[in-house]
């Protein structure tokens, strides 16, 4: 591939214009582009993925936005919170040279915010179209996905910042499997980080202060806890069905700042379709940067891991499983049964849908909690889950909360935007609900509706979006964990496990490698494929028939749950096929659980 005479990082528009000029000089007519790629994207893909340029592209967030330069290449990771439709823009136009013999030259404004063409243009211009997406940081995204986290976790768990310098070996007589782990810093170039530190900070865009009504109404509820930077993303050359609401995406593109967008709007500008003026008011450029996407890629939970296992052997996975299960057992007061079910719950994932049934989900209700045990084990469990999973949310359920919270996203037709609700979450999120604070009270109409929304999420993994004139169910994939005193009447979980602690141990994590390995384990093994061999399938069918005969109260949902647990048990060992040993473990766990229920 012939290299371009432009720096992709600091002058990406130069590369765009160069490929455009090459296409025009080769005889291509801008009319044939119709807003489509003329070959500008291939050099970017080559730079980003073939030449390891992606690691050099600065990440746009609330901290880096202070120094980022306009019109440079950045990448933004976020969730599509709203889809704002399309806008028209002048994508190509002719510039008259002023000298007859030189004629005119085609220019492009693609990947820019320029809404006005320079003076001296001809009436010959091309109107193209681009999609507008309002994106936000992933709701509940934990800070460790972007930086070091061990000290913060231990400080919260122990009530002190003092770290005990211990290292737990998985097996003193074997090679430490954690030595096979490598951080993303080791796998990627660190030149971009050094470049960030060495560069002089730009006085351009300042940290966002989400105080205006328009912006705050579009921000998710819990984002006040940390710096919040939304982003208006303009998409080019993509199929409309390729991205959908709530997708988590990494956008790599050209950032434009407020100085680029403060252009007097022409009253006769018929191409803006009224969108430009509306967007500049509701999304002030000094608070919501605009990114013109060149390349994008959809992200999954495992893409937020900071460490990677270099050799995920069966032996290594079993070792990681053992240490993680031991840690969960300590967190849960030496309750091994609850720890086993918690491990399987954290590995659960919706992998198929049959009618209204979400196959693969495994919601868990741990009962036996009160205010005292919640302050000890509940807090430890919450911190542990936050340290292991990239996206976590927490709801302290009370009558007042149900009567006042905005759980469902709602369409606001006055601003023509989707106002988010608490339950607008990315796939792979974990939601912990503390029901121990729920006392006797009266639910108003909103409270009844919110209780119904939570139940619908738990039973069918769907969230109902309110578009005022109609409602629409949106599918999702959220792990739900309920902590309650008795069996929850509001949220009927797939599994009810009485919590029976016998001791109080420290949940502090002193082995960073182990913590990273556990997080990798949960994010990657949950997506393993699964099958049951014909011989094993007959064994399972016979056992399910025998279980039904022994207990007539068992229904199809109970039998389906056993199959789900079998799948998760296999996945927990890194295996894709159910073995007899693991099926026996499933039956024993179920026996111990049912004993506690009697």
C-alpha positions in Angstrom: 0.0 0.0 0.0 1.3 3.4 -1.0 1.8 5.6 2.1 0.1 8.9 2.3 2.1 12.1 3.1 -0.1 12.8 6.1 0.1 12.0 9.8 -3.1 10.0 10.5 -3.0 11.1 14.2 -2.7 14.9 13.9 -3.9 15.4 10.3 -6.5 12.8 9.4 -8.4 15.2 7.2 -5.3 15.6 5.1 -5.4 11.9 4.4 -9.1 12.1 3.5 -8.6 14.9 1.1 -5.6 13.2 -0.5 -7.6 10.1 -1.3 -10.4 12.3 -2.6 -8.1 14.2 -4.9 -6.7 10.9 -6.1 -10.1 9.5 -6.9 -11.1 12.7 -8.8 -7.8 12.8 -10.7 -8.4 9.2 -11.8 -11.6 10.3 -13.5 -14.2 9.4 -10.8 -17.3 11.6 -10.7 -18.4 12.8 -7.2 -21.9 12.1 -8.2 -21.0 8.4 -8.3 -19.9 8.5 -4.6 -23.3 9.5 -3.3 -21.7 9.9 0.1 -20.0 6.5 -0.1 -16.4 5.7 0.5 -14.1 6.5 -2.4 -11.2 4.7 -0.9 -10.5 6.9 2.1 -11.1 4.3 4.8 -8.7 1.6 3.6 -5.6 3.7 4.5 -7.0 4.3 8.0 -7.8 0.6 8.5 -4.2 -0.3 7.4 -2.7 2.3 9.8 -5.0 1.3 12.8 -5.0 -2.5 12.5 -2.1 -3.6 10.3 0.5 -1.1 11.6 -0.7 -1.1 15.2 -1.7 2.5 15.0 -4.8 1.9 17.2 -2.7 1.9 20.4 -1.4 5.3 19.5 -4.8 7.0 19.1 -5.7 8.9 22.3 -8.9 7.9 24.1 -11.4 10.7 24.4 -12.8 11.0 27.9 -13.5 13.6 30.6 -9.8 13.9 31.4 -8.2 13.8 28.0 -10.7 16.2 26.5 -8.8 19.1 28.2 -5.8 18.7 26.0 -7.0 17.1 22.8 -6.4 19.2 19.7 -9.2 19.9 17.2 -9.3 17.9 13.9 -7.1 15.1 15.3 -7.8 11.4 15.4 -9.3 10.1 18.7 -11.3 7.1 19.8 -14.3 7.1 22.1 -15.8 4.0 23.8 -19.4 4.4 24.7 -23.0 3.1 24.5 -25.5 4.4 21.9 -28.0 6.1 24.2 -30.1 7.7 21.5 -30.3 7.6 17.7 -31.0 11.1 16.4 -31.8 10.4 12.8 -29.9 11.7 9.7 -28.8 15.0 8.5 -27.9 16.3 5.0 -24.7 18.2 4.3 -22.7 19.6 1.4 -20.2 16.7 0.9 -18.5 17.8 -2.3 -18.4 21.1 -4.2 -16.4 22.8 -7.0 -14.0 25.7 -6.3 -13.5 28.1 -9.2 -9.8 28.8 -9.6 -10.4 32.4 -10.9 -8.3 31.6 -14.0 -10.2 30.3 -16.9 -7.5 27.9 -18.2 -7.3 26.2 -14.8 -11.1 25.6 -14.6 -12.5 24.3 -11.3 -11.6 21.8 -8.7 -13.7 19.4 -6.6 -13.3 19.6 -2.8 -14.9 17.6 0.0 -16.1 18.4 3.5 -16.6 14.8 4.6 -15.7 14.1 8.2 -16.0 17.9 9.1 -18.6 20.2 10.6 -18.3 22.8 7.9 -21.9 23.7 7.0 -20.9 26.5 4.6 -18.8 26.3 1.5 -16.1 28.8 0.8 -16.9 31.8 -1.5 -16.3 31.3 -5.2 -18.0 28.0 -5.5 -20.1 26.9 -8.4 -23.7 25.8 -8.1 -22.4 22.3 -8.8 -22.3 20.6 -5.4 -23.2 17.2 -4.0 -25.6 16.7 -1.0 -24.8 13.7 1.1 -26.3 12.2 4.3 -24.9 11.1 7.6 -26.3 9.4 10.8 -26.3 11.1 14.2 -25.8 9.1 17.4 -25.8 10.4 20.9 -23.3 8.2 22.9 -22.5 8.1 26.6 -20.0 6.3 28.7 -21.3 2.8 29.4 -23.7 3.0 32.4 -22.1 1.4 35.4 -18.7 1.1 33.8 -16.1 0.6 36.6 -13.0 2.8 36.6 -10.7 -0.2 36.7 -11.4 -0.8 33.0 -9.3 2.2 32.3 -6.8 2.4 35.2 -5.3 0.5 38.1 -7.9 -0.5 40.7 -6.3 -2.7 43.4 -5.7 0.0 46.0 -9.1 1.5 45.7 -10.8 -1.9 46.1 -8.8 -2.9 49.1 -9.3 0.4 50.7 -13.1 0.1 50.4 -13.1 -3.5 51.6 -10.8 -3.2 54.6 -11.5 0.4 55.6 -7.8 1.1 55.3 -5.4 1.9 52.5 -2.7 -0.4 54.0 -2.1 -3.3 51.7 -0.9 -6.6 53.1 1.9 -7.7 50.8 0.9 -11.3 50.3 0.8 -13.4 47.1 -1.4 -16.4 47.0 0.0 -19.1 44.8 -2.4 -21.5 43.1 -0.1 -24.4 43.4 3.3 -24.1 45.0 4.4 -27.3 43.4 3.6 -26.2 39.8 4.3 -23.3 37.6 2.3 -20.3 38.7 -0.5 -20.0 36.0 -0.6 -16.3 36.7 2.8 -16.0 35.1 1.0 -16.6 31.8 -0.9 -13.4 32.1 0.0 -10.2 30.4 -1.3 -6.7 30.7 -2.6 -4.7 27.8 0.2 -2.2 28.4 2.7 -5.0 27.7 0.7 -6.1 24.6 0.3 -2.7 23.1 2.7 0.2 22.4 2.9 2.7 25.2 4.2 5.5 23.0 0.8 7.2 23.0 0.8 7.6 26.8 4.2 9.1 26.7 3.1 11.5 24.0 0.1 12.6 26.0 2.3 13.5 29.0 4.9 15.3 26.9 2.5 17.4 24.9 1.5 20.8 26.2 -2.2 20.9 27.3 -4.5 22.5 24.9 -6.7 25.3 26.2 -9.5 24.0 23.9 -12.4 22.1 25.3 -12.8 22.2 29.1 -14.1 19.5 31.4 -17.8 19.1 30.9 -20.2 20.6 33.5 -23.4 18.8 32.9 -25.6 21.4 34.4 -28.0 22.5 31.6 -31.5 21.0 31.5 -31.0 19.5 28.1 -27.8 17.7 28.9 -28.8 16.5 32.3 -32.0 15.1 31.0 -30.0 12.9 28.6 -27.5 11.7 31.2 -28.0 8.4 32.9 -28.9 8.5 36.6 -25.8 7.3 38.2 -23.3 9.2 36.1 -23.1 12.0 38.7 -20.7 9.8 40.6 -17.9 10.3 38.1 -16.9 12.6 35.3 -19.3 12.3 32.5 -18.5 13.0 28.9 -21.1 12.3 26.3 -20.3 12.5 22.6 -22.2 13.3 19.4 -21.1 10.8 16.8 -21.6 11.3 13.1 -21.6 8.1 11.1 -20.7 7.7 7.4 -20.9 4.8 5.0 -22.6 2.4 7.4 -25.7 0.2 6.9 -28.4 1.5 9.2 -29.1 -1.9 10.7 -25.4 -2.4 11.6 -25.7 -0.4 14.9 -28.6 -0.4 17.2 -29.7 1.3 20.5 -27.6 0.4 23.5 -24.8 -1.2 21.5 -21.4 -0.6 23.0 -19.0 0.7 20.3 -15.5 2.1 19.9 -15.6 5.0 17.5 -12.3 6.2 15.9 -12.7 9.4 14.1 -12.0 13.2 13.8 -13.0 15.3 16.7 -14.2 18.9 16.2 -14.4 21.4 19.0 -16.7 24.4 19.7 -14.4 26.7 17.7 -15.2 24.6 14.6 -18.9 24.6 15.1 -19.6 28.3 15.9 -20.7 29.1 12.4 -23.5 31.6 11.6 -26.4 29.6 10.3 -27.8 30.8 7.0 -31.5 31.2 7.1 -31.7 29.8 3.7 -29.7 26.7 4.5 -32.1 24.0 3.3 -29.7 21.1 3.7 -29.5 21.1 7.5 -33.1 20.0 7.7 -33.4 22.0 11.0 -31.0 19.6 12.7 -27.9 21.7 13.1 -29.4 24.5 15.0 -31.4 22.1 17.2 -28.3 20.0 18.0 -26.1 23.0 18.8 -28.7 24.1 21.5 -29.4 20.7 23.0 -25.8 19.4 22.7 -23.5 22.5 23.3 -20.2 21.8 21.6 -18.3 22.9 24.7 -20.0 20.1 26.6 -20.7 17.5 24.0 -17.8 17.1 21.6 -18.6 15.9 18.1 -16.7 13.0 16.6 -16.8 12.2 12.8 -16.4 8.5 12.7 -14.0 7.0 10.3 -13.8 3.5 11.6 -15.9 1.8 14.3 -16.1 -1.6 16.0 -18.7 -3.1 18.3 -17.4 -4.1 21.7 -18.3 -7.0 24.1 -17.6 -7.3 27.8 -14.3 -9.1 27.2 -13.0 -6.1 25.2 -12.9 -4.0 28.4 -10.3 -6.4 30.1 -7.0 -4.8 30.9 -5.2 -8.2 31.1 -5.2 -11.1 28.7 -4.4 -14.8 29.2 -1.7 -15.8 26.8 -2.3 -19.5 27.0 -5.8 -20.4 28.2 -5.2 -24.1 28.8 -7.7 -26.3 30.6 -5.3 -26.7 33.5 -5.0 -22.9 33.8 -8.8 -22.4 33.7 -9.4 -25.0 36.4 -6.8 -23.3 38.6 -8.4 -19.8 38.1 -11.8 -21.4 38.8 -10.5 -22.8 42.1 -9.0 -19.6 43.4 -12.1 -17.5 42.3 -14.5 -20.0 44.0 -12.3 -19.9 47.2 -12.5 -16.1 47.2 -16.2 -16.0 46.6 -16.6 -18.5 49.5 -14.6 -16.2 51.8 -16.7 -13.2 50.7 -19.9 -15.1 51.5 -18.8 -16.1 55.0 -17.6 -19.6 54.1 -20.9 -20.5 52.5 -19.7 -22.8 49.7 -23.1 -23.6 48.3 -24.0 -20.0 47.8 -20.5 -19.3 46.4 -21.0 -22.1 43.8 -24.3 -20.7 42.6 -22.9 -17.1 42.6 -20.1 -18.3 40.3 -22.6 -19.8 37.9 -24.7 -16.7 38.1 -21.7 -14.5 37.1 -21.1 -16.7 34.1 -24.7 -16.6 32.9 -25.6 -15.0 29.5 -28.6 -15.0 27.2 -27.5 -17.1 24.3 -30.8 -17.7 22.6 -34.5 -16.7 22.6 -37.4 -19.0 22.1 -40.7 -17.1 21.9 -40.7 -15.0 25.2 -38.1 -17.2 26.9 -34.5 -15.9 27.3 -32.4 -19.1 27.3 -29.2 -18.9 29.3 -30.2 -16.3 32.0 -29.8 -17.3 35.6 -31.0 -14.7 38.1 -30.1 -15.4 41.7 -32.0 -14.5 44.9 -29.8 -14.8 48.0 -32.1 -14.8 51.1 -31.4 -14.6 54.8 -30.0 -11.0 54.7 -30.9 -8.4 57.3 -29.4 -5.0 58.0 -26.5 -6.4 59.9 -25.5 -9.1 57.5 -26.1 -6.7 54.6 -23.6 -4.2 56.1 -21.0 -6.9 56.2 -21.5 -9.5 53.6 -23.7 -7.4 51.3 -21.1 -4.6 51.0 -18.3 -7.2 50.5 -20.3 -8.9 47.8 -21.0 -5.6 46.1 -17.4 -4.5 46.1 -16.3 -7.9 44.8 -18.7 -7.9 41.9 -17.6 -4.4 41.0 -14.0 -5.5 41.0 -14.7 -8.5 38.7 -17.2 -7.2 36.1 -16.8 -4.2 33.8 -20.4 -2.9 34.1 -22.3 -3.0 37.4 -25.3 -1.2 38.8 -26.8 -1.2 42.3 -30.4 -0.4 43.4 -31.3 0.0 47.1 -35.0 -1.0 46.6 -37.4 0.9 48.8 -41.0 2.0 48.5 -39.9 5.6 47.9 -37.5 4.5 45.3 -40.1 2.6 43.4 -42.5 5.5 43.6 -40.1 8.1 42.3 -37.4 6.4 40.1 -37.4 6.7 36.3 -36.6 3.1 35.3 -37.9 3.1 31.8 -36.5 5.2 29.0 -39.0 7.7 27.7 -39.4 9.7 24.6 -39.6 13.5 25.1 -41.2 14.9 22.1 -40.6 18.5 23.1 -36.9 18.1 22.6 -37.3 15.0 20.3 -34.9 12.9 22.4 -35.0 9.7 24.3 -34.6 10.4 28.0 -32.8 7.4 29.6 -33.9 5.4 32.5 -32.0 3.3 35.1 -32.7 0.1 33.2 -31.2 1.3 29.9 -28.1 -0.8 30.3 -25.6 -2.3 28.0 -25.6 -6.1 27.3 -23.4 -7.9 29.9 -24.3 -5.5 32.7 -24.8 -6.8 36.3 -27.6 -5.4 38.4 -27.6 -6.0 42.2 -30.8 -5.2 44.0 -30.9 -4.7 47.8 -34.4 -5.6 49.0 -33.6 -5.6 52.7 -34.6 -2.0 53.0 -38.0 -2.6 51.5 -40.7 -2.0 54.2 -44.5 -2.0 54.2 -45.9 0.9 52.2 -48.2 1.9 49.4 -47.0 2.0 45.8 -48.4 4.7 43.6 -49.1 4.2 39.9 -45.4 4.8 39.1 -44.3 2.4 41.8 -46.5 -0.3 40.4 -45.2 0.3 36.9 -41.6 0.2 38.1 -42.2 -3.1 39.9 -43.6 -4.5 36.7 -40.6 -3.3 34.7 -38.2 -5.0 37.1 -40.2 -8.2 37.0 -40.3 -8.1 33.2 -36.6 -7.6 33.1 -36.0 -10.6 35.3 -38.4 -12.9 33.6 -37.9 -12.1 30.0 -34.8 -10.0 29.8 -36.7 -7.1 28.2 -37.1 -3.5 29.1 -40.2 -1.6 28.0 -39.5 1.8 26.4 -42.1 4.4 26.7 -42.7 6.4 23.5 -45.8 8.0 24.9 -48.2 6.9 22.2 -47.0 3.4 22.3 -44.6 1.1 24.2 -41.9 -1.1 22.8 -40.0 -4.0 24.4 -36.3 -3.9 23.9 -34.3 -7.1 24.5 -31.3 -7.0 26.8 -28.9 -9.2 28.7 -28.5 -8.2 32.3 -27.4 -10.4 35.2 -29.7 -9.9 38.2 -28.8 -10.6 41.8 -31.3 -9.9 44.6 -30.3 -9.8 48.2 -33.4 -10.1 50.5 -34.5 -11.3 53.9 -37.0 -13.8 52.6 -37.9 -14.9 49.1 -38.6 -11.9 47.0 -42.2 -11.5 46.1 -41.6 -8.6 43.6 -38.7 -10.2 41.7 -39.1 -14.0 41.2 -35.6 -15.2 40.5 -34.6 -18.3 38.6 -32.7 -19.5 41.7 -33.5 -18.9 45.4 -30.6 -19.8 47.7 -30.8 -19.3 51.5 -27.6 -17.6 52.6 -25.9 -19.4 55.5 -22.6 -17.8 56.5 -20.5 -19.4 59.3 -17.7 -16.9 59.6 -16.5 -13.4 58.6 -13.4 -13.1 56.5 -11.6 -10.3 54.8 -12.5 -9.9 51.1 -9.4 -7.8 50.5 -7.6 -8.8 47.3 -3.8 -8.7 47.6 -2.9 -10.5 44.4 -3.4 -8.3 41.4 -2.6 -11.1 38.9 -5.3 -13.3 40.4 -7.8 -10.4 40.3 -7.1 -9.8 36.7 -7.3 -13.6 35.9 -10.7 -13.8 37.6 -12.1 -10.9 35.7 -10.7 -12.4 32.4 -12.3 -15.8 33.3 -15.8 -14.4 33.9 -15.8 -12.2 30.8 -14.5 -14.8 28.3 -15.9 -18.1 29.5 -19.5 -16.9 29.5 -19.5 -16.8 25.7 -18.2 -20.4 25.2 -20.4 -22.5 22.9 -22.1 -25.6 24.3 -23.3 -29.0 23.2 -24.5 -32.3 24.7 -23.4 -35.6 23.2 -26.2 -38.0 22.4 -25.1 -40.4 25.1 -25.0 -37.7 27.7 -28.3 -36.3 26.4 -30.0 -39.6 27.2 -28.6 -39.6 30.7 -29.9 -36.1 31.3 -33.4 -36.9 29.9 -33.7 -39.9 32.2 -32.6 -37.9 35.2 -35.1 -35.2 34.4 -38.0 -37.7 34.0 -37.0 -39.3 37.3 -36.9 -35.9 39.0 -40.4 -35.1 37.6 -41.8 -38.4 38.9 -40.3 -37.8 42.4 -41.6 -34.2 42.6 -44.8 -33.5 40.6 -44.4 -29.8 41.4 -41.5 -29.5 39.1 -42.4 -27.6 35.9 -40.8 -27.1 32.6 -39.0 -23.9 33.9 -37.4 -26.0 36.7 -36.1 -28.6 34.2 -34.9 -25.8 31.9 -33.0 -24.2 34.8 -31.2 -27.5 35.5 -30.1 -27.6 31.8 -28.9 -24.0 32.1 -26.9 -24.8 35.3 -25.4 -27.8 33.5 -24.2 -25.6 30.6 -22.8 -23.0 33.1 -21.0 -25.8 35.1 -19.3 -27.0 31.9 -18.4 -23.4 31.0 -16.9 -22.8 34.5 -14.3 -25.5 33.7 -13.7 -24.1 30.2 -15.4 -27.0 28.5 -18.0 -26.8 25.7 -19.7 -30.2 26.3 -21.5 -31.5 29.3 -19.7 -34.4 31.0 -21.2 -36.9 33.4 -19.0 -35.6 36.2 -20.3 -32.1 35.8 -23.9 -33.2 35.6 -23.5 -35.1 38.8 -22.2 -31.9 40.4 -25.3 -30.0 39.1 -27.6 -32.5 40.7 -25.7 -32.4 44.0 -25.8 -28.6 44.1 -29.5 -28.7 43.4 -30.1 -31.2 46.2 -28.2 -29.1 48.7 -30.1 -26.0 47.6 -33.5 -27.7 48.0 -32.5 -29.0 51.4 -32.1 -25.4 52.5 -35.5 -24.5 51.2 -37.3 -27.1 53.4 
